[in-house]
Amino acid sequence: MVHATERKVVDVVLVGGGHAHVHVMRAFGMQPDPAVRLTLIARDLETPYSGMLPGHVAGLYDRDDIHIDLQQLARATNTRLIHAEAVGLDRAAKRVLLQGRAPIAYDVVSLDTGIVPPADAIPGAAEHALAVKPIGSFLARFDALRARCAAPDGPRRIAMIGGGAGGVELLLSVRTRLRDEARIAGLDPEAFAFTLVTGGSLLAGHNRAVRAAFGRVLGDAGVTVHDRRVASVHADRLTLDDGTAVPCDAALLVTGAAPPAWFRTTGLDLDTGGFIAVTPTLQSTNDADVFAVGDCASMTGSPREKAGVFAVRQGPPLARNLLARARGEDLSPYRPQASHLALISTGTRYAIASRGALKLESAWLWRLKDVIDQRFMAMYRDIQPMPMPPMPVDDDMRCGGCAAKVGPAPLANALERLSGAAPREDAAIIPVPSDRRSLVQTVDFFRDFIGDPFVFGQVAANHALNDVFAMGGTPHHALAIVTVPPGRASGTAETLFQVLAGAKSCFDTEGVQLAGGHSGEGAQLACGFSVTGFVEVDRALRKSGLQAGDALILTRPLGTGILFAADMRARARARWIEAALTEMCTSNRAAMQALLDHGATAATDVSGFGLIGHLAEMLSASGMAATLDAAAVPLYAGVSDLAAQGFASTLLPDNLANEGFVAGVLPDALKAILFDPQTAGGLLAGVPADRAESCVAALHAAGIVHAAIIGRAEAGMPRVRLALRQAQHEAV
Ligand SMILES: Cc1cc2nc3c(=O)[nH]c(=O)nc-3n(C[C@H](O)[C@H](O)[C@H](O)COP(=O)(O)OP(=O)(O)OC[C@H]3O[C@@H](n4cnc5c(N)ncnc54)[C@H](O)[C@@H]3O)c2cc1C
């Protein structure tokens, strides 16, 4: 066998954070192969565990109890996480096509994307029914339904379309929740009417005793059962195939399964239902580098129902076979079990067991189900970061100086792939305007802390533009500098392309030309830009213009240093990182414009020195003091908690060199926040007090919803006095 460090790095890409893929992440993380890089492409960063969904709907579990946080799992297992939706495979070029961004290269790819509701299977269902898949959007819409049902004149007639285990369990759970909440709100729970339409047979596939038990449970719960098919769904009723009208105010849909439409464009063999046909080794029957598992796959010769239990069981053989394929070793077949034990809850802490001819029921079975489900979730939650092996390189006697460039082709190729033409000259020629405008120039550079090179490129580009916006300028062009860790040539070229593609997506939106750049090898992926812009000199914003009485406005929440410090330790929640990255990938141009329109006297962007560090620069330059209202400072979600737990950036001690600017003693957590270094941070500006409120209103109207007045400038020695009130305001 070839020793790991002597082999090329193989890119194994997982599409979809389904039940089998979370196991692959854990297995690869626990036994890392330095020559295999694992990437997960996930549309949703919090992946629901369907076994606990009915319990959550019934109010027995919190939202976090039933979700696996893919951000934390990816960090802990050293999986590269790409938050994007796959929309196709280019199998000739071996790339996964993504919605709205550059494709991702693979050597071996695995699909575990689950199913989608069957499109147009029932006329009107798409408009009027609440489909349970995908579960993420179902939960949001179910919460909205709950809110409407809590009103005295809200929906009362609830119908479920689908009489399988999922539909029955979910309807009983919905019933429990809506009735409980009605009781709490002082409404009559008996006013609700629940209907189940089974499509012809209740719990098909389960034995007679199980069907009878659920018939009894549904009867006791007062659920009306129609053993018919739904012909059409309307805003106020279902029409059954015998013409019966079933009045309903809200319909839920748990029927059938359809594959994602893009499977049809892949050229992969599909079964008659459109699911990916796979061999017992879980490989596509016509492409050995494509694997598929879970609901989206169909095993030729061993078809099984679409159930999470099969996706879970496929995890270990999938992990083994992906690794074997990456290493060029033999694969082993997987034989799914013929039947499985189903523990189906009754919407309460009570369950009915079904397997073959077996039927049992008791509260004890619900507790067993709970233990099994919790044990599954525990494998993927709060796990400690696993050690990362060093990546192998093609040659460890690598040259420095200009010989450490990433070869001549990758940069030119990346720019050509992005712009349609490779740069031909040694330097960019930029026409300079002949009017009164002056150049503004800036440069920024830092190493990757995100893991997704495309998003890193976007953040780095936005960060670099911020200095120009802070001056009230208009960025014009940028030059890139990128270092990529040495490795397989095609891998470094692809990473370089991803970084520049992300940056260019940001520059294109801003009308900024990416005029060229330089790339080299470095220990880590790092990227920066020299940005040149123009500014009308008499409109330029400087740090020195603050006037006594000016309101201090901050346009973006604080806390990126704390969040990503926690993220490195797999302790930041996916939704916190997602929300912060959304802001960090958003331009400050509109913020700058609103500040200029409201007579801003001074501005700076909040970056590495933290809020106090940059405020101190303004105060020193302007010869002013300031009072800061700590409670008004907007924070990213999660930052207060993480700061209280002691998470802080490694740069914090350096930033605290400015602590002397603050009068009095700060609590540690607040100190970590106010001195937290920001990447792609907001603008901090002085605005005349009489225009500050309308400035904030204009910022909010422009979508800069966290902008806030955080203090005021005052005559005096450059110092910051803190007005401490109640807890910090945290962005949601
Ligand atoms: C109400 C209900 C209760 C159920 N209870 C049970 C039960 O108790 N036991 C059981 O065995 N089964 C149960 N099931 C069935 C179960 O939900 C599925 O069989 C199971 O979720 C399939 O797992 P999977 O890994 O194939 O896909 P999923 O769990 O659906 O995961 C797919 C993942 O892929 C992501 N994704 C989708 N498309 C893309 C894309 N284009 N790009 C990137 N990412 C993408 C999604 O965000 C998701 O995270 C239940 C189903 C329902 C509706």
The ligand as an SDF file (V2000), in Angstrom:
LIG
                    3D

 53 58  0  0  0  0  0  0  0  0999 V2000
  -42.7540   13.4070   10.1320 C   0  0  0  0  0  0  0  0  0  0  0  0
  -41.7150   12.4040    9.7650 C   0  0  0  0  0  0  0  0  0  0  0  0
  -41.2320   11.5390   10.7140 C   0  0  0  0  0  0  0  0  0  0  0  0
  -40.2740   10.6030   10.3820 C   0  0  0  0  0  0  0  0  0  0  0  0
  -39.8450    9.7600   11.3470 N   0  0  0  0  0  0  0  0  0  0  0  0
  -38.9520    8.8110   11.0370 C   0  0  0  0  0  0  0  0  0  0  0  0
  -38.5100    7.8930   12.0310 C   0  0  0  0  0  0  0  0  0  0  0  0
  -38.9420    7.9410   13.1900 O   0  0  0  0  0  0  0  0  0  0  0  0
  -37.6170    6.9570   11.6620 N   0  0  0  0  0  0  0  0  0  0  0  0
  -37.1250    6.8810   10.3880 C   0  0  0  0  0  0  0  0  0  0  0  0
  -36.3220    5.9940   10.0980 O   0  0  0  0  0  0  0  0  0  0  0  0
  -37.5130    7.7490    9.4210 N   0  0  0  0  0  0  0  0  0  0  0  0
  -38.4150    8.7050    9.7080 C   0  0  0  0  0  0  0  0  0  0  0  0
  -38.8250    9.5580    8.7310 N   0  0  0  0  0  0  0  0  0  0  0  0
  -38.2010    9.4860    7.3980 C   0  0  0  0  0  0  0  0  0  0  0  0
  -36.9210   10.3220    7.3790 C   0  0  0  0  0  0  0  0  0  0  0  0
  -37.2670   11.6820    7.4760 O   0  0  0  0  0  0  0  0  0  0  0  0
  -36.0600   10.2050    6.1370 C   0  0  0  0  0  0  0  0  0  0  0  0
  -36.0440    8.8920    5.6750 O   0  0  0  0  0  0  0  0  0  0  0  0
  -34.6520   10.6590    6.4180 C   0  0  0  0  0  0  0  0  0  0  0  0
  -34.6350   12.0070    6.8080 O   0  0  0  0  0  0  0  0  0  0  0  0
  -33.7750   10.4960    5.2140 C   0  0  0  0  0  0  0  0  0  0  0  0
  -32.4790   10.8810    5.5470 O   0  0  0  0  0  0  0  0  0  0  0  0
  -31.4810   11.3740    4.4230 P   0  0  0  0  0  0  0  0  0  0  0  0
  -30.1410   11.3240    5.0330 O   0  0  0  0  0  0  0  0  0  0  0  0
  -31.6990   10.6090    3.1840 O   0  0  0  0  0  0  0  0  0  0  0  0
  -31.8980   12.8640    4.0720 O   0  0  0  0  0  0  0  0  0  0  0  0
  -32.2990   14.1080    4.9620 P   0  0  0  0  0  0  0  0  0  0  0  0
  -32.4100   13.7690    6.3870 O   0  0  0  0  0  0  0  0  0  0  0  0
  -33.5120   14.6880    4.2960 O   0  0  0  0  0  0  0  0  0  0  0  0
  -31.0670   15.0950    4.7870 O   0  0  0  0  0  0  0  0  0  0  0  0
  -30.7980   15.7070    3.5660 C   0  0  0  0  0  0  0  0  0  0  0  0
  -29.8850   16.8830    3.8050 C   0  0  0  0  0  0  0  0  0  0  0  0
  -29.4170   17.3530    2.5530 O   0  0  0  0  0  0  0  0  0  0  0  0
  -29.5190   18.7630    2.4770 C   0  0  0  0  0  0  0  0  0  0  0  0
  -29.7410   19.1030    1.0890 N   0  0  0  0  0  0  0  0  0  0  0  0
  -30.8380   18.8230    0.3640 C   0  0  0  0  0  0  0  0  0  0  0  0
  -30.6670   19.2470   -0.9000 N   0  0  0  0  0  0  0  0  0  0  0  0
  -29.4300   19.8000   -0.9460 C   0  0  0  0  0  0  0  0  0  0  0  0
  -28.6890   20.4040   -1.9890 C   0  0  0  0  0  0  0  0  0  0  0  0
  -29.1880   20.5110   -3.2120 N   0  0  0  0  0  0  0  0  0  0  0  0
  -27.4580   20.8710   -1.7080 N   0  0  0  0  0  0  0  0  0  0  0  0
  -26.9470   20.7650   -0.4630 C   0  0  0  0  0  0  0  0  0  0  0  0
  -27.6220   20.2040    0.5610 N   0  0  0  0  0  0  0  0  0  0  0  0
  -28.8410   19.7080    0.3110 C   0  0  0  0  0  0  0  0  0  0  0  0
  -30.6770   19.1190    3.3870 C   0  0  0  0  0  0  0  0  0  0  0  0
  -30.4990   20.4340    3.8560 O   0  0  0  0  0  0  0  0  0  0  0  0
  -30.5500   18.0670    4.4870 C   0  0  0  0  0  0  0  0  0  0  0  0
  -29.7170   18.5360    5.5220 O   0  0  0  0  0  0  0  0  0  0  0  0
  -39.7750   10.5200    9.0510 C   0  0  0  0  0  0  0  0  0  0  0  0
  -40.2350   11.4030    8.0960 C   0  0  0  0  0  0  0  0  0  0  0  0
  -41.2100   12.3340    8.4490 C   0  0  0  0  0  0  0  0  0  0  0  0
  -41.7110   13.2660    7.3880 C   0  0  0  0  0  0  0  0  0  0  0  0
  1  2  1  0
  2  3  1  0
  2 52  2  0
  3  4  2  0
  4  5  1  0
  4 50  1  0
  5  6  2  0
  6  7  1  0
  6 13  1  0
  7  8  2  0
  7  9  1  0
  9 10  1  0
 10 11  2  0
 10 12  1  0
 12 13  2  0
 13 14  1  0
 14 15  1  0
 14 50  1  0
 15 16  1  0
 16 17  1  0
 16 18  1  0
 18 19  1  0
 18 20  1  0
 20 21  1  0
 20 22  1  0
 22 23  1  0
 23 24  1  0
 24 25  2  0
 24 26  1  0
 24 27  1  0
 27 28  1  0
 28 29  2  0
 28 30  1  0
 28 31  1  0
 31 32  1  0
 32 33  1  0
 33 34  1  0
 33 48  1  0
 34 35  1  0
 35 36  1  0
 35 46  1  0
 36 37  1  0
 36 45  1  0
 37 38  2  0
 38 39  1  0
 39 40  1  0
 39 45  2  0
 40 41  1  0
 40 42  2  0
 42 43  1  0
 43 44  2  0
 44 45  1  0
 46 47  1  0
 46 48  1  0
 48 49  1  0
 50 51  2  0
 51 52  1  0
 52 53  1  0
M  END
$$$$
